[in-house]
């Protein structure tokens, strides 16, 4: 049965002769014999095909060899999904049924088409996004994970794939003969997870980078051309900077070691973001920005771990006026300017035995994966900010009870009023004031089994048998990865910018820009910047505003070179 039966007109719009005439200047005609593949799952996609004659059968095929029909497309329809904006591997197969003639629009020309033909581009972009969403929801394409849902490896890999908008499916070896056979061949243990990539490669307990390479999310190309701006971090601030910089013609590359969306991407529902009166999930908001940035030509290297920043003062092979962003895999990204949008991470509890329970009952975000694991149970959540409030409200719909632990007397000083009202009106959420977690109990095999907290006023302790603890306890800046050129930080480790920089940092020339760090041409935006408001809207605003600063810096550098 075809997986797509809703919103079909938007997902598979028909193009008329006028539409095809406008598209034709961006593509070239190709012919395919009966049975020939236009694209194959796991192989780099050539671009978007617009069918002129003949029919193409589109099917899903996973690493276990299962094939599911999606659609038969004919003249006036186009074949592509969002991966073709950047030439990523195809997620589906497309074979000609009889002879086929089609226009091929390669990724650079496809992006040019979407920008040049606004109305037509809107229809195509909407279809590309909806097709990817349908593949994700179907779960019968992309990566097949074999293991148990509660395995830390399974949770980690599912979150990685989900946060990067990549289709996947989790199978239990005991319930699927093909999966059981692969598990036996790999001699996997109870908590091991096997990843079967669309191309057929099989990995045992891969890390995020290994899986990303297997499915073609990242490449090994040098990328040694000079970029106008390298953006480190793909959260709201970094994505906003990418959209605005790329849309204004700058050559942009975006780097992130995990996924797009940052902390905001884990928010179940953001209800106070301008223009979305019914709210929007952080993943949906970030996903739209991710596609939008690629539409304007921004390159995305995710995951790509940054390990340092080189400049002319610290590396002899870096010309004056340039920076080199060092990656863990040995590559260096050259750029005239750098935007640091690495954000902040949630703090760990100050207990010695937290690490063994991370992924085994201690969580730092609340997604559908975690909600499924603790369904019907009692859970505890530590934190009093908006992220904690959003997580509590989301979890309350899935669990028996959510106990929110805060160190102070309440939530008013740190959480938006609408979330406080929601929490107060949700019967299975309890707020425990002046509480601090002091002990975790469990075993490596079973994970977390009990949590003890104390009252900060009386010292009284309370122990509860809980298997899940969610931590949203403030933020620590992600700045270790951008060391190397002596960038100025405040006492908490956030990047100092503008007039807050010390006199020694910017010398007698005075200060030029409020978002510029102590290094000329290196900017900080969003949560990583000292003094930022630590809100999604603020981060997006800074990401947009920094583009004017980049232009000003590039203009000064060009003038100085003349």
Buried (B, 14 or more C-beta within 10 A) or exposed (E): EEBBEEEEEEBBBEBEEEBBEBBBEBBEEBEBEEEEEBBBBBBBBBBBBBBBEBBBBBBBBBBBEBEBEBBEBBBBBBBBBBBBBBBBBBBBBBBBBEEBBBBBBBBBBBBBBBBEBEEBBEBBBBBBBBBBBBBBEBBBBBBBBBBBEBBBBBBBBBBBBBBBBBBBBBBBBEEBEBBBEBBEEBEBEEBBBBBBBBBEBBBBBBEBBEBBBBBBBBBEEEBEEEBBBBBBBBBBBBBBBBBBBBBBEBBBBBBBBBBBBBBBBBBBBBBBBEEBEEBBBBBBBBBBBBBBBBBBBBBBBBBBBBBBBBBBEEBEEBEEBBBBBBBBEEBBBBBBBBBBBBBBBBBBBEEEEBEBBBBBBBBBBBBBBBBEBBEEBBBBBBBBBBBBBBBBBBBBEBBEBBBBBBBEEEBEEBBBEEBBEBBEEBEBBBBBBBBBBBEBBBEEEEBBBBBBBBBEEEEEEEEEEBBBBBBBBBBBBBBEBBEBBEBBBBEEBBBBBBEBBEEEBBEEEEBBBBBBBBBBBBBBBBBBBBEBEBBBEBBBBBBBBBBEBBBEBBEEBEEEEE
